[in-house]
Amino acid sequence: MQFPTQESAMLATVTQEIIDLLRTEVVDADLTADSVLQDAGLDSLRFMSVVFKIEARYDVELQEEDAEDLQTVGDLAALVVDRIQEQS
């Protein structure tokens, strides 16, 4: 079990790492946790590339159904943190 400060620190770290991954696909993107994923300039292939990198980096599995609820970079980071915690 993680304490709230540890969880928020983990979320901040994961969010920044996802932003860094997104920037490998969209170089000039000005991204924050509140950035809308659809507005980031990623086509479906680039988005899947980012998803594969996230899965490899964090050893988690993201389902296609998960994407339906994702609006922002922060939503994606929160999902990844949830998956990490499910494995603990």
DSSP file (Angstrom, degrees, kcal/mol; ACC not computed):
  #  RESIDUE AA STRUCTURE BP1 BP2  ACC     N-H-->O    O-->H-N    N-H-->O    O-->H-N    TCO  KAPPA ALPHA  PHI   PSI    X-CA   Y-CA   Z-CA
    1    1 A M              0   0    0      0, 0.0     2,-0.3     0, 0.0    84,-0.0   0.000 360.0 360.0 360.0 137.2    0.0    0.0    0.0
    2    2 A Q        -     0   0    0      2,-0.0    83,-0.0     4,-0.0     0, 0.0  -0.799 360.0-123.1-106.7 149.6    1.3    3.4   -0.9
    3    3 A F     >  -     0   0    0     -2,-0.3     4,-2.6     1,-0.1     3,-0.5  -0.518  32.8-104.9 -84.1 157.1    0.7    6.6    1.0
    4    4 A P  H  > S+     0   0    0      0, 0.0     4,-2.6     0, 0.0     5,-0.2   0.848 120.4  51.0 -53.1 -39.3   -1.0    9.6   -0.7
    5    5 A T  H  > S+     0   0    0      2,-0.2     4,-2.0     1,-0.2     5,-0.1   0.890 111.6  47.7 -68.7 -36.3    2.3   11.5   -1.0
    6    6 A Q  H  > S+     0   0    0     -3,-0.5     4,-2.5     2,-0.2    -1,-0.2   0.904 112.7  49.6 -66.8 -40.5    4.1    8.5   -2.5
    7    7 A E  H  X S+     0   0    0     -4,-2.6     4,-2.6     2,-0.2    -2,-0.2   0.911 111.8  47.0 -65.6 -42.2    1.2    8.0   -4.9
    8    8 A S  H  X S+     0   0    0     -4,-2.6     4,-2.3    -5,-0.2    -1,-0.2   0.868 112.4  50.5 -69.2 -34.0    1.2   11.7   -6.0
    9    9 A A  H  X S+     0   0    0     -4,-2.0     4,-2.3    -5,-0.2    -2,-0.2   0.909 111.5  48.2 -66.6 -41.4    4.9   11.6   -6.4
   10   10 A M  H  X S+     0   0    0     -4,-2.5     4,-2.9     2,-0.2     5,-0.2   0.916 111.2  50.7 -63.7 -42.8    4.6    8.4   -8.6
   11   11 A L  H  X S+     0   0    0     -4,-2.6     4,-2.7     1,-0.2    -2,-0.2   0.910 110.3  49.4 -61.8 -42.3    1.8   10.1  -10.6
   12   12 A A  H  X S+     0   0    0     -4,-2.3     4,-2.2     2,-0.2    -1,-0.2   0.909 113.3  46.8 -63.3 -42.1    4.0   13.2  -11.2
   13   13 A T  H  X S+     0   0    0     -4,-2.3     4,-2.4     2,-0.2    -2,-0.2   0.937 114.1  46.1 -65.3 -47.7    7.0   11.0  -12.3
   14   14 A V  H  X S+     0   0    0     -4,-2.9     4,-2.5     1,-0.2     5,-0.2   0.904 111.2  53.5 -63.1 -41.4    4.9    8.8  -14.6
   15   15 A T  H  X S+     0   0    0     -4,-2.7     4,-2.4    -5,-0.2    -1,-0.2   0.935 110.6  46.1 -58.7 -47.1    3.2   11.9  -16.1
   16   16 A Q  H  X S+     0   0    0     -4,-2.2     4,-2.4     1,-0.2    -1,-0.2   0.898 112.1  50.7 -64.4 -40.1    6.6   13.5  -16.9
   17   17 A E  H  X S+     0   0    0     -4,-2.4     4,-2.2     2,-0.2    -1,-0.2   0.878 110.5  49.4 -66.8 -36.2    7.9   10.3  -18.4
   18   18 A I  H  X S+     0   0    0     -4,-2.5     4,-2.9     2,-0.2    -2,-0.2   0.907 109.5  51.8 -67.7 -41.0    4.8    9.9  -20.6
   19   19 A I  H  X S+     0   0    0     -4,-2.4     4,-2.1     1,-0.2    -2,-0.2   0.924 109.7  50.0 -58.9 -43.6    5.2   13.5  -21.7
   20   20 A D  H  X S+     0   0    0     -4,-2.4     4,-0.8     2,-0.2    -2,-0.2   0.902 111.3  48.6 -62.0 -41.1    8.8   12.7  -22.6
   21   21 A L  H >X S+     0   0    0     -4,-2.2     3,-0.9     1,-0.2     4,-0.7   0.914 110.1  51.4 -64.2 -42.7    7.7    9.6  -24.6
   22   22 A L  H >X S+     0   0    0     -4,-2.9     4,-2.4     1,-0.3     3,-1.1   0.873 103.9  58.5 -61.7 -36.7    5.0   11.7  -26.4
   23   23 A R  H 3< S+     0   0    0     -4,-2.1    -1,-0.3     1,-0.3    -2,-0.2   0.723  95.8  63.0 -68.5 -20.2    7.7   14.2  -27.3
   24   24 A T  H << S+     0   0    0     -3,-0.9    -1,-0.3    -4,-0.8     3,-0.2   0.768 113.5  35.5 -71.4 -23.4    9.7   11.5  -29.1
   25   25 A E  H << S+     0   0    0     -3,-1.1     2,-0.5    -4,-0.7    -2,-0.2   0.767 129.6  32.1 -96.7 -32.5    6.7   11.1  -31.4
   26   26 A V  S >< S-     0   0    0     -4,-2.4     3,-1.6     1,-0.1    -1,-0.3  -0.832  73.0-172.5-129.1  90.9    5.6   14.8  -31.6
   27   27 A V  T 3  S+     0   0    0     -2,-0.5    -1,-0.1     1,-0.3    -4,-0.1   0.849  79.5  41.4 -59.0 -45.4    8.8   16.9  -31.3
   28   28 A D  T 3  S+     0   0    0      2,-0.1    -1,-0.3     0, 0.0     2,-0.2   0.273  83.0 131.8 -90.8  12.9    7.3   20.4  -31.0
   29   29 A A    <   -     0   0    0     -3,-1.6     2,-0.9    -6,-0.1    11,-0.1  -0.445  49.3-149.8 -71.6 134.6    4.5   19.5  -28.7
   30   30 A D        +     0   0    0     -2,-0.2     2,-0.3     2,-0.0    -1,-0.1  -0.830  34.5 179.5-100.7  91.6    4.0   21.7  -25.7
   31   31 A L        +     0   0    0     -2,-0.9     2,-0.3   -12,-0.1   -12,-0.0  -0.732  18.1 165.0-107.8 144.3    2.5   19.1  -23.4
   32   32 A T    >   -     0   0    0     -2,-0.3     3,-1.4   -13,-0.0    41,-0.4  -0.817  56.2 -89.9-136.0 178.2    1.3   19.1  -19.8
   33   33 A A  T 3  S+     0   0    0     -2,-0.3    41,-2.9     1,-0.3    42,-0.3   0.793 127.8  53.0 -61.3 -27.5   -0.8   16.7  -17.7
   34   34 A D  T 3  S+     0   0    0     39,-0.2    -1,-0.3    38,-0.1     2,-0.1   0.459  80.1 121.0 -89.1  -1.5   -3.9   18.6  -18.9
   35   35 A S    <   -     0   0    0     -3,-1.4    38,-2.0     1,-0.1     2,-0.4  -0.424  68.4-120.8 -66.1 133.8   -3.1   18.3  -22.6
   36   36 A V  B >   -A   72   0A   0     36,-0.2     3,-1.0     1,-0.1     4,-0.4  -0.625  14.4-140.7 -76.8 127.3   -5.8   16.6  -24.5
   37   37 A L  G > >S+     0   0    0     34,-2.6     3,-1.4    -2,-0.4     5,-0.5   0.877 100.1  54.7 -58.9 -40.6   -4.4   13.5  -26.2
   38   38 A Q  G 3 5S+     0   0    0     33,-0.5     3,-0.5     1,-0.3    -1,-0.3   0.767 108.0  51.0 -65.7 -24.0   -6.4   14.0  -29.4
   39   39 A D  G < 5S+     0   0    0     -3,-1.0    -1,-0.3     1,-0.2    -2,-0.2   0.456  85.8  88.4 -90.5  -1.2   -5.0   17.5  -29.7
   40   40 A A  T < 5S-     0   0    0     -3,-1.4    -1,-0.2    -4,-0.4    -2,-0.1   0.590 102.6-112.5 -76.4  -9.5   -1.4   16.3  -29.3
   41   41 A G  T   5 +     0   0    0     -3,-0.5     2,-0.5     1,-0.3    -2,-0.1   0.709  67.8 142.4  87.3  20.3   -0.9   15.7  -33.0
   42   42 A L      < -     0   0    0     -5,-0.5    -1,-0.3   -16,-0.1     2,-0.1  -0.816  39.1-150.3 -96.3 129.8   -0.6   11.9  -32.7
   43   43 A D     >  -     0   0    0     -2,-0.5     4,-2.4     1,-0.1     5,-0.2  -0.407  40.4 -93.2 -82.9 176.2   -2.1    9.7  -35.4
   44   44 A S  H  > S+     0   0    0      1,-0.2     4,-2.3     2,-0.2     5,-0.2   0.855 125.1  52.0 -63.2 -35.4   -3.2    6.2  -34.3
   45   45 A L  H  > S+     0   0    0      2,-0.2     4,-2.0     1,-0.2    -1,-0.2   0.915 111.4  46.0 -67.7 -42.1    0.1    4.6  -35.2
   46   46 A R  H  > S+     0   0    0      2,-0.2     4,-2.1     1,-0.2    -2,-0.2   0.891 111.6  52.4 -67.4 -38.0    2.1    7.0  -33.2
   47   47 A F  H  X S+     0   0    0     -4,-2.4     4,-2.5     1,-0.2    -2,-0.2   0.924 109.4  49.2 -63.3 -42.6   -0.2    6.7  -30.3
   48   48 A M  H  X S+     0   0    0     -4,-2.3     4,-2.7     1,-0.2    -1,-0.2   0.871 107.4  55.5 -64.6 -35.5    0.1    2.9  -30.4
   49   49 A S  H  X S+     0   0    0     -4,-2.0     4,-2.0     2,-0.2    -1,-0.2   0.918 109.2  47.0 -60.6 -43.3    3.9    3.3  -30.5
   50   50 A V  H  X S+     0   0    0     -4,-2.1     4,-2.5     2,-0.2    -2,-0.2   0.914 110.6  52.4 -63.9 -43.3    3.7    5.4  -27.3
   51   51 A V  H  X S+     0   0    0     -4,-2.5     4,-2.8     1,-0.2    -2,-0.2   0.922 108.9  49.8 -59.9 -44.7    1.4    2.8  -25.7
   52   52 A F  H  X S+     0   0    0     -4,-2.7     4,-2.3     1,-0.2    -1,-0.2   0.896 111.0  49.6 -61.8 -39.7    3.9    0.0  -26.5
   53   53 A K  H  X S+     0   0    0     -4,-2.0     4,-2.8     2,-0.2    -1,-0.2   0.899 111.2  49.2 -65.5 -40.0    6.7    2.1  -25.0
   54   54 A I  H  X S+     0   0    0     -4,-2.5     4,-2.5     2,-0.2     6,-0.3   0.934 110.8  50.0 -63.4 -46.2    4.7    2.7  -21.9
   55   55 A E  H  X>S+     0   0    0     -4,-2.8     5,-1.1     1,-0.2     4,-1.1   0.908 114.9  43.8 -60.1 -42.2    3.8   -1.0  -21.6
   56   56 A A  H  <5S+     0   0    0     -4,-2.3    -2,-0.2    -5,-0.2    -1,-0.2   0.912 114.0  49.9 -69.0 -42.7    7.5   -1.9  -21.9
   57   57 A R  H  <5S+     0   0    0     -4,-2.8    -2,-0.2     1,-0.2    -1,-0.2   0.900 125.0  26.5 -63.4 -42.7    8.7    0.8  -19.6
   58   58 A Y  H  <5S-     0   0    0     -4,-2.5    -1,-0.2    -5,-0.2    -2,-0.2   0.404 100.1-124.6-105.2   1.2    6.3    0.0  -16.8
   59   59 A D  T  <5 +     0   0    0     -4,-1.1     2,-0.3    -5,-0.2    -3,-0.2   0.931  67.9 129.2  52.5  50.0    5.7   -3.7  -17.5
   60   60 A V      < -     0   0    0     -5,-1.1     2,-0.5    -6,-0.3    -1,-0.2  -0.841  55.8-129.5-126.2 164.7    2.0   -3.1  -17.6
   61   61 A E        -     0   0    0     -2,-0.3     2,-0.5    -3,-0.1    -9,-0.0  -0.977  16.5-161.9-119.7 124.5   -0.7   -4.0  -20.1
   62   62 A L        -     0   0    0     -2,-0.5     2,-0.2   -11,-0.1    -7,-0.0  -0.898  13.8-141.6-105.6 132.0   -3.1   -1.4  -21.4
   63   63 A Q    >>  -     0   0    0     -2,-0.5     3,-0.8     1,-0.1     4,-0.8  -0.576  19.1-121.2 -92.3 153.9   -6.3   -2.6  -23.0
   64   64 A E  H >> S+     0   0    0      1,-0.3     3,-0.8    -2,-0.2     4,-0.5   0.864 114.4  60.0 -59.2 -36.2   -8.0   -1.0  -26.0
   65   65 A E  H >4 S+     0   0    0      1,-0.2     3,-0.9     2,-0.2     4,-0.5   0.811  94.8  64.4 -62.5 -29.1  -11.1   -0.4  -23.9
   66   66 A D  H X4 S+     0   0    0     -3,-0.8     3,-1.2     1,-0.2     4,-0.4   0.850  91.8  63.7 -61.6 -34.3   -9.0    1.7  -21.6
   67   67 A A  H X< S+     0   0    0     -3,-0.8     3,-0.9    -4,-0.8    -1,-0.2   0.766  87.5  70.4 -65.0 -25.6   -8.4    4.2  -24.3
   68   68 A E  T << S+     0   0    0     -3,-0.9    -1,-0.3    -4,-0.5    -2,-0.2   0.823 103.1  42.2 -62.1 -31.0  -12.1    5.1  -24.5
   69   69 A D  T <  S+     0   0    0     -3,-1.2     2,-0.6    -4,-0.5    -1,-0.2   0.479  91.1 103.5 -95.0  -3.7  -11.9    6.8  -21.1
   70   70 A L    <   +     0   0    0     -3,-0.9     3,-0.1    -4,-0.4   -34,-0.0  -0.698  28.5 151.8 -87.6 122.6   -8.6    8.6  -21.7
   71   71 A Q        +     0   0    0     -2,-0.6   -34,-2.6     1,-0.2   -33,-0.5   0.729  61.3  29.2-111.0 -41.9   -8.9   12.3  -22.5
   72   72 A T  B  > S-A   36   0A   0    -36,-0.3     4,-1.9   -35,-0.1   -36,-0.2  -0.686  79.4-107.1-121.2 168.8   -5.7   13.9  -21.2
   73   73 A V  H  > S+     0   0    0    -38,-2.0     4,-2.5   -41,-0.4   -39,-0.2   0.888 122.0  55.8 -58.8 -39.9   -2.1   13.0  -20.6
   74   74 A G  H  > S+     0   0    0    -41,-2.9     4,-2.5   -39,-0.2    -1,-0.2   0.865 103.4  53.5 -62.6 -37.1   -2.9   13.0  -16.9
   75   75 A D  H  > S+     0   0    0    -42,-0.3     4,-2.1     2,-0.2    -1,-0.2   0.920 109.9  48.0 -62.2 -43.6   -5.6   10.4  -17.5
   76   76 A L  H  X S+     0   0    0     -4,-1.9     4,-2.2     2,-0.2    -2,-0.2   0.916 112.0  49.1 -63.3 -43.8   -3.2    8.2  -19.2
   77   77 A A  H  X S+     0   0    0     -4,-2.5     4,-2.5     1,-0.2    -2,-0.2   0.905 109.8  51.5 -62.8 -41.9   -0.6    8.6  -16.4
   78   78 A A  H  X S+     0   0    0     -4,-2.5     4,-2.4     1,-0.2    -1,-0.2   0.889 109.1  51.1 -63.4 -39.1   -3.3    7.8  -13.8
   79   79 A L  H  X S+     0   0    0     -4,-2.1     4,-2.4     2,-0.2    -1,-0.2   0.920 109.9  49.5 -63.0 -43.7   -4.2    4.6  -15.6
   80   80 A V  H  X S+     0   0    0     -4,-2.2     4,-2.4     2,-0.2    -2,-0.2   0.922 110.5  49.9 -62.4 -44.1   -0.6    3.6  -15.8
   81   81 A V  H  X S+     0   0    0     -4,-2.5     4,-2.5     1,-0.2    -1,-0.2   0.912 109.7  51.9 -61.0 -42.5   -0.2    4.2  -12.0
   82   82 A D  H  X S+     0   0    0     -4,-2.4     4,-2.0     1,-0.2    -1,-0.2   0.922 110.3  48.2 -58.8 -44.3   -3.3    2.2  -11.4
   83   83 A R  H  X S+     0   0    0     -4,-2.4     4,-1.1     2,-0.2    -2,-0.2   0.892 110.8  51.0 -65.2 -39.2   -1.9   -0.7  -13.4
   84   84 A I  H >X S+     0   0    0     -4,-2.4     4,-0.7     1,-0.2     3,-0.5   0.929 111.4  47.9 -62.0 -44.7    1.4   -0.5  -11.6
   85   85 A Q  H >< S+     0   0    0     -4,-2.5     3,-0.6     1,-0.2    -2,-0.2   0.831 104.4  59.9 -68.2 -32.2   -0.4   -0.6   -8.2
   86   86 A E  H 3< S+     0   0    0     -4,-2.0    -1,-0.2     1,-0.2    -2,-0.2   0.816 105.0  50.9 -63.2 -29.7   -2.5   -3.6   -9.3
   87   87 A Q  H <<        0   0    0     -4,-1.1    -1,-0.2    -3,-0.5    -2,-0.2   0.657 360.0 360.0 -81.9 -16.5    0.7   -5.5   -9.8
   88   88 A S    <<        0   0    0     -4,-0.7    -1,-0.2    -3,-0.6    -2,-0.2   0.488 360.0 360.0 -77.0 360.0    2.1   -4.7   -6.3
